[in-house]
Amino acid sequence: MSSEFSVAVLFADVVGSTELYEVLGDLKARETVGQCIDVMRRATETYNGRVVKTIGDEVMATFPTADGAMNAARDMQVAISKGEVVSGGGAPLAIRVGCDFGPVIPEQRDVFGSTVNTANRVTSQAKAAQVLITDNMVANLGAEWRVAVRQIDLAPLKGKSGEVAMYEALWQSEDITSMLPTITWGDQKKKTRGKMRIRYLGKEVTVDSVRPHATLGRSEDNDLVVKGNLISRLHARVEMSRDRFLLIDQSTNGSFVVTRQGEELFVRRDSVPISGEGVIGLGRVVQPGSAQAITFIQED
């Protein structure tokens, strides 16, 4: 009987491969996907990983360490983003990566277990050019990678009880730098002027240079607690970022903004600048004055 051992399990796949086949034709698309697979394989082997199998446009690999998996994921993304593989025909080319760390059961040349299943399902939640990991991965990372991850969601995953914390690993150096304004805010020469007041059901929080962010969601730990079936526990946050205010969505269903001028904006697992006055809806569009409306007012 095979015994368990713990590894980092990584899945990486080509985003939009169906479109590639439609735009490029079968032969050219297959060649392009094959080149992406080669990139993933080389990155895996560089960091002592093993490609367990490839399935169509997807690679499954294992690594003895969490850091090794993250280094490989970064190299994969860098290679694709810098055009090491060119699709031709104007078709977009990107990959997404997901990882988990934990015990697996080896069988012949494959591995099985809940760690494999979780890594695969986390990958399905990732966007193009994104690397998503679990809290098990974070717990096994070294200091260099730990400062480059941020929690973006609490989401249900098939086969898991409750909600699973998911983290984005920022593989681009400029993204890592952008995570640090609250640490070095006092040294920044260029600061956002003014403040943003955010109100919901009689409670108000202010985002400014003293308090550079506020969280919104249904968990009691948030600065503004907003209940609802469409609202994630950690749904979104309003952040003061250098020369502007941002609404950063971290949810499953997204966030909606309606400005005073009536413009409607939608953001999901991304950020959008907000200014002036308006309302924020978590999980659905809301109108000013409604019970679920979160109002924001920027002041000088």
Buried (B, 14 or more C-beta within 10 A) or exposed (E): EEEEEBBBBBBBBBBBBEBBBEBBEEEBBBBBBEBBBBBBBBBBEEBEBBBBEBEEBBBBBBBBBBBBBBBBBBBBBBBBBEEBBEBEEEBEBBBBBBBBBBEBBBEEEEBEBBBBBBBBBBBEBBEBBBBBBBBBBBEBBEEEBBBBBBEBBBBEBEEBEEBBBBBBBBBBEEEBEEEEBEEEBEEEEEBBEBBBBBBBEEEEBBBBBEEBBBBBBBBEEBBBBBEBEBBBBBBBBBBBBEEEBBBBBBBBBBBBBBBEEEEEBEBBBBBEEBEEBBBBBBBBBBEEEEEBBBBBBBEE
